[in-house]
Amino acid sequence: MTPVAIDAFYARLAARNPEPRSELDYVDPFTLLVAVVLSAQATDVGVNKATRTLFAVAPTPAAMLGLGESGLKEHIKTIGLFNTKAKNVIELCRRLVELHGGEVPRDREALEALPGVGRKTANVVLNIAFGEPTIAVDTHIFRLGNRTGLAPGKTPAEVERVLEQVTPDRWKRHAHHWLILHGRYICKARKPDCPICPVADLCEYGAKTV
Protein backbone atom coordinates (compact mmCIF):
# COMPACT_ATOMS: atom_id res chain seq x y z
CA MET A 1 0.00 0.00 0.00
CA THR A 2 1.40 3.39 -0.97
CA PRO A 3 1.93 6.20 1.55
CA VAL A 4 -0.93 8.15 -0.06
CA ALA A 5 -3.26 5.17 0.26
CA ILE A 6 -2.21 4.57 3.87
CA ASP A 7 -2.94 8.18 4.79
CA ALA A 8 -6.34 7.94 3.12
CA PHE A 9 -6.98 4.61 4.89
CA TYR A 10 -6.58 6.21 8.31
CA ALA A 11 -8.38 9.40 7.30
CA ARG A 12 -11.50 7.45 6.39
CA LEU A 13 -11.46 5.40 9.62
CA ALA A 14 -10.95 8.63 11.56
CA ALA A 15 -13.86 10.33 9.80
CA ARG A 16 -16.18 7.53 10.93
CA ASN A 17 -14.92 7.53 14.51
CA PRO A 18 -12.92 10.66 15.42
CA GLU A 19 -12.40 9.77 19.10
CA PRO A 20 -12.33 5.97 19.40
CA ARG A 21 -12.40 4.36 22.82
CA SER A 22 -11.54 0.98 24.25
CA GLU A 23 -14.48 -1.39 24.62
CA LEU A 24 -13.07 -2.54 27.96
CA ASP A 25 -14.59 -0.81 30.99
CA TYR A 26 -12.08 0.95 33.25
CA VAL A 27 -11.77 4.09 35.36
CA ASP A 28 -8.02 4.62 35.70
CA PRO A 29 -4.66 3.12 34.65
CA PHE A 30 -4.87 0.36 37.26
CA THR A 31 -8.33 -0.91 36.32
CA LEU A 32 -7.35 -0.65 32.64
CA LEU A 33 -4.23 -2.74 33.25
CA VAL A 34 -6.18 -5.44 35.07
CA ALA A 35 -8.90 -5.47 32.41
CA VAL A 36 -6.36 -5.88 29.61
CA VAL A 37 -4.58 -8.71 31.45
CA LEU A 38 -7.93 -10.45 31.94
CA SER A 39 -8.90 -9.95 28.28
CA ALA A 40 -6.29 -12.36 26.88
CA GLN A 41 -8.18 -15.09 25.02
CA ALA A 42 -11.46 -13.62 26.26
CA THR A 43 -14.04 -11.19 24.91
CA ASP A 44 -14.30 -7.61 26.11
CA VAL A 45 -17.98 -8.22 26.88
CA GLY A 46 -17.11 -11.17 29.11
CA VAL A 47 -14.36 -9.25 30.88
CA ASN A 48 -16.65 -6.26 31.48
CA LYS A 49 -19.27 -8.49 33.11
CA ALA A 50 -16.68 -9.82 35.53
CA THR A 51 -14.95 -6.53 36.31
CA ARG A 52 -18.21 -4.69 36.99
CA THR A 53 -18.39 -6.27 40.44
CA LEU A 54 -14.65 -6.78 40.83
CA PHE A 55 -13.72 -3.11 40.46
CA ALA A 56 -16.55 -2.11 42.79
CA VAL A 57 -14.89 -3.99 45.65
CA ALA A 58 -11.23 -3.84 44.56
CA PRO A 59 -10.47 -0.61 42.68
CA THR A 60 -6.83 -0.39 43.84
CA PRO A 61 -3.84 -2.76 44.00
CA ALA A 62 -4.06 -2.85 47.80
CA ALA A 63 -7.77 -3.71 47.73
CA MET A 64 -7.13 -6.41 45.12
CA LEU A 65 -4.46 -7.91 47.33
CA GLY A 66 -7.02 -7.92 50.15
CA LEU A 67 -9.24 -10.21 48.09
CA GLY A 68 -6.45 -12.74 47.72
CA GLU A 69 -6.18 -15.20 44.87
CA SER A 70 -9.23 -17.23 45.93
CA GLY A 71 -11.38 -14.13 46.35
CA LEU A 72 -10.34 -12.81 42.97
CA LYS A 73 -11.18 -16.13 41.30
CA GLU A 74 -14.77 -15.83 42.50
CA HIS A 75 -15.12 -12.63 40.46
CA ILE A 76 -13.37 -13.81 37.30
CA LYS A 77 -14.26 -17.51 37.12
CA THR A 78 -16.41 -16.91 34.03
CA ILE A 79 -13.31 -15.75 32.11
CA GLY A 80 -11.04 -18.20 30.30
CA LEU A 81 -7.76 -19.13 32.02
CA PHE A 82 -9.04 -17.55 35.24
CA ASN A 83 -6.74 -19.57 37.51
CA THR A 84 -3.56 -18.33 35.83
CA LYS A 85 -4.95 -14.82 35.47
CA ALA A 86 -5.87 -14.63 39.17
CA LYS A 87 -2.35 -15.65 40.13
CA ASN A 88 -0.82 -13.08 37.77
CA VAL A 89 -3.11 -10.23 38.84
CA ILE A 90 -2.42 -10.78 42.55
CA GLU A 91 1.34 -10.88 41.98
CA LEU A 92 1.06 -7.87 39.66
CA CYS A 93 -0.72 -5.94 42.43
CA ARG A 94 1.92 -6.98 44.95
CA ARG A 95 4.67 -5.58 42.74
CA LEU A 96 2.75 -2.38 42.06
CA VAL A 97 2.45 -1.79 45.80
CA GLU A 98 6.02 -2.81 46.67
CA LEU A 99 7.88 -1.30 43.72
CA HIS A 100 5.70 1.52 42.38
CA GLY A 101 3.80 2.92 45.33
CA GLY A 102 0.55 1.41 44.10
CA GLU A 103 0.73 3.31 40.81
CA VAL A 104 0.90 1.91 37.27
CA PRO A 105 4.28 2.90 35.80
CA ARG A 106 4.39 4.94 32.61
CA ASP A 107 7.33 2.92 31.37
CA ARG A 108 7.38 0.00 28.96
CA GLU A 109 10.18 -1.91 30.68
CA ALA A 110 8.53 -1.61 34.08
CA LEU A 111 5.16 -2.64 32.68
CA GLU A 112 6.55 -5.68 30.88
CA ALA A 113 8.25 -6.76 34.12
CA LEU A 114 4.82 -7.25 35.71
CA PRO A 115 3.30 -10.78 35.72
CA GLY A 116 0.90 -11.37 32.85
CA VAL A 117 1.99 -8.24 31.00
CA GLY A 118 3.57 -8.68 27.58
CA ARG A 119 4.37 -6.18 24.86
CA LYS A 120 0.80 -6.01 23.57
CA THR A 121 -0.66 -5.29 27.02
CA ALA A 122 2.03 -2.70 27.73
CA ASN A 123 1.27 -0.99 24.42
CA VAL A 124 -2.45 -0.86 25.20
CA VAL A 125 -1.86 0.68 28.63
CA LEU A 126 0.70 3.18 27.35
CA ASN A 127 -1.66 4.22 24.55
CA ILE A 128 -4.98 4.40 26.39
CA ALA A 129 -3.93 5.40 29.90
CA PHE A 130 -1.02 7.67 29.06
CA GLY A 131 -1.64 8.85 25.50
CA GLU A 132 1.53 7.33 24.04
CA PRO A 133 1.43 6.72 20.24
CA THR A 134 1.92 2.96 20.59
CA ILE A 135 0.18 0.38 18.40
CA ALA A 136 -0.70 -2.89 20.10
CA VAL A 137 -1.03 -5.76 17.63
CA ASP A 138 -3.69 -8.31 18.54
CA THR A 139 -5.22 -11.00 16.31
CA HIS A 140 -7.51 -8.48 14.59
CA ILE A 141 -4.73 -6.05 13.73
CA PHE A 142 -2.36 -8.84 12.70
CA ARG A 143 -4.99 -10.18 10.30
CA LEU A 144 -5.93 -6.75 8.98
CA GLY A 145 -2.32 -5.67 8.47
CA ASN A 146 -1.62 -8.71 6.33
CA ARG A 147 -4.97 -8.95 4.53
CA THR A 148 -5.17 -5.32 3.45
CA GLY A 149 -1.49 -4.87 2.65
CA LEU A 150 -1.27 -2.06 5.21
CA ALA A 151 1.41 -3.80 7.28
CA PRO A 152 2.43 -7.28 6.14
CA GLY A 153 4.40 -9.39 8.61
CA LYS A 154 4.87 -12.98 9.71
CA THR A 155 4.65 -12.18 13.42
CA PRO A 156 2.83 -9.58 15.55
CA ALA A 157 6.20 -7.95 16.24
CA GLU A 158 6.84 -7.57 12.50
CA VAL A 159 3.39 -6.10 11.90
CA GLU A 160 3.89 -3.67 14.78
CA ARG A 161 7.25 -2.61 13.39
CA VAL A 162 5.79 -1.99 9.93
CA LEU A 163 2.83 -0.08 11.37
CA GLU A 164 5.21 2.14 13.32
CA GLN A 165 7.07 2.87 10.09
CA VAL A 166 4.17 3.46 7.71
CA THR A 167 1.56 5.11 9.96
CA PRO A 168 1.72 8.91 9.63
CA ASP A 169 2.42 10.61 12.96
CA ARG A 170 -0.93 12.41 12.97
CA TRP A 171 -2.76 9.07 13.06
CA LYS A 172 -0.62 7.16 15.56
CA ARG A 173 -2.46 8.30 18.70
CA HIS A 174 -5.65 6.44 17.73
CA ALA A 175 -4.32 3.97 15.14
CA HIS A 176 -4.62 1.03 17.54
CA HIS A 177 -8.32 1.62 18.13
CA TRP A 178 -9.24 2.38 14.54
CA LEU A 179 -7.57 -0.81 13.33
CA ILE A 180 -8.85 -3.11 16.07
CA LEU A 181 -12.44 -1.89 15.69
CA HIS A 182 -12.25 -2.19 11.91
CA GLY A 183 -10.91 -5.74 12.26
CA ARG A 184 -13.50 -6.65 14.87
CA TYR A 185 -16.60 -5.40 13.07
CA ILE A 186 -15.86 -5.13 9.33
CA CYS A 187 -12.63 -6.88 8.33
CA LYS A 188 -13.71 -9.99 10.23
CA ALA A 189 -11.77 -13.23 10.27
CA ARG A 190 -14.09 -15.64 8.47
CA LYS A 191 -15.90 -13.29 6.14
CA PRO A 192 -14.86 -9.64 5.84
CA ASP A 193 -17.78 -7.32 5.18
CA CYS A 194 -16.24 -5.76 2.09
CA PRO A 195 -19.46 -4.25 0.65
CA ILE A 196 -19.74 -1.81 3.59
CA CYS A 197 -16.01 -1.30 4.10
CA PRO A 198 -14.99 2.38 3.86
CA VAL A 199 -11.49 1.48 2.67
CA ALA A 200 -12.30 -1.38 0.28
CA ASP A 201 -10.90 0.45 -2.75
CA LEU A 202 -7.58 1.00 -0.93
CA CYS A 203 -7.33 -2.57 0.35
CA GLU A 204 -5.12 -5.04 -1.51
CA TYR A 205 -7.07 -8.16 -0.47
CA GLY A 206 -7.65 -10.24 -3.56
CA ALA A 207 -10.72 -12.19 -2.44
CA LYS A 208 -13.14 -9.43 -1.47
CA THR A 209 -16.66 -10.50 -0.56
CA VAL A 210 -19.62 -9.20 -2.57
N, C-alpha and C positions, 0 to 999 in steps of 0.2 A: 504494500500500500504506500502510495506516495505521501510526502509531507503535507501536500495540499489536501489530499483525501483524508488523512488522519486528523487534520485540523477541523475539516468539515464534519467528520465523524463525531468528534467531541462536541462541536458546536450544536449539532442537531440533538444530541442527548441532553445537553445543557438547556436547550430551549424548551424541551419537554419537562424538565425537572431542575429548575435553577438552583435549588437548595436541597439536595438529596440528604436523607438521614438514614441512619442504621435502623433496621427493623428489629433489632434487639432492644429491649427495654432496659434503661439504666438511668441513674441520676447523677453520677459523678465518675471520675476515673476508676475508682475501686470497683463499683458495681459493674461498670463496663468491662473491666478486666475479668472479673469472675464470669460474667455472662459469655464472653468470648471463649474462655477456657471451657465452659460447659457446652458450647455450641459445636464442638468438634464431633463430626459424625452424628449430628442431631439437627433438627429444624429450629429455626428461630421461634416459631410458634410454640413448639414444645418447651423450649428453654424459658420463654416468657411466662408460660403457665406455672413452671416450677419456681421461678425467681420472684414471682408476684408475692408469694408468702415468705419466701426466704429473705428477701431484702427488707421486708417489713420487720422481721425480728433480728436480722443480722446485717445492718447496713455498713458496718465498719469491720476492718480486720480483727480487732479485739473482740467484737461481738460474735464474729464467725468462729473464732477460736473457742469462745464460750460454748458454742453448740457442740463442739467436738466432732470427730469423724462420724460417729453413729447418728448424732443429731442432724448433721448435714445430710446424710444419706436419706433420712426420712423426707426431706424436702425435694431431693433430686432423683428419687428412685424411679421416676417415670422417664428419665433421660438415659440414653444408651451409655454404656461404660461408666455407670454412676459410681461404682466402687473405686475405680482408679481415679476418677475425677474428684471424688470426695477427699481421697488421700492427698492429691495434688493441691487442691484448694486450701486445705487446712495447713499444709506445709508452706504454701505460698503466703498465707496470712501470717504465719509465724515469722517468716523472713521479712515481710513488710514491717512488722512491729519491731523486730530485733535490729534490722539493718537500715530501715528507711523511715523510722519514726511513725509508722502507720500510714505513710503516704506512698502512692504509686510513683515510681521514679520516671522522670521524663528523659530516659536514656535507654537506647536500644540494648546495650550490653547488660545493663542491670536488669532490664525486663526479661531478656532471654535467659538470665541466670535463675529465674524463678521457676519452680516446678510446674510443668504443664504448659509452659509458654515457649513457643517456637518463634521462628521469624515471622510467620503469617500473623500470629496473635499480637506480637510486638508491633508490627506495622499497623494493624487495625487500631490499637490503643494510641499509638503515636499520632495517627491521622485524625481519629475522631475526638479523643480526649484533649489532645494538645495542638491540633491544627497543623501537624507536620505534613509535607507533601509526599507521603509514602504511599505505595500501592501494594496492598496485600493480595497475593494471588491464591485464590481458592479454586475449587473444581470448576466453577462457572467461568471465572476469568481465564483460567488455563484453556478451557475449551473454546471460549470466544476468541482469545488471542490467536489460537491456531486456526480455527475455522474461518475467521474473517480475513486473515492475513495481516491483522493489526500488529500482532507481536508473536510470531512463530517461535516455538522453543520446545525442546524435548522434555524439559523439567520445569516445575514452577519457578525455580530460581532463574532459569534462562528467560522465561516469559517475563518475569519481573524486571530483569536486566534490560530487556528490549523495550519494555514499556517505559522504563526510566529514561531511555535514550530517545525514543520517538515521540513521547507525549510532550506537547508544548507546555512551557512553564505555567501559562495562564489556566491550564486545565488540570494540573496535577493535584490541586487541593481536593477536588471532588472526583477525580478519575476513578478511584476505587469503587465508590458508590454507583456512579453511572454505569460502569462495566458490570458490576455484580448484579445490579437490578435488571440490566438489559439481558444478561445471561440467564437470570432466574425466571423472567416473565416472557421474553420474546425469543431470544436465541437459545431455546431450551435443548436439553441433551438429545432426547429421542426424535423430536420433530420441531425444528425451529419454525417460528411463525413468520415466515418471510413476507407474506402478503401485507402484513401490517407493520413491518419493520421500517423505521425511519431512515435507516442507513443501508438498505438493501442494495441500492445502486452503487455504493462504495465498497461493499463487501466482496471479497474474492472467492467466496464459497461456491463451488461448482455444481452443487446439487440442491439448489434452492427449491423450497416447497412452493406449490401454487394452489 
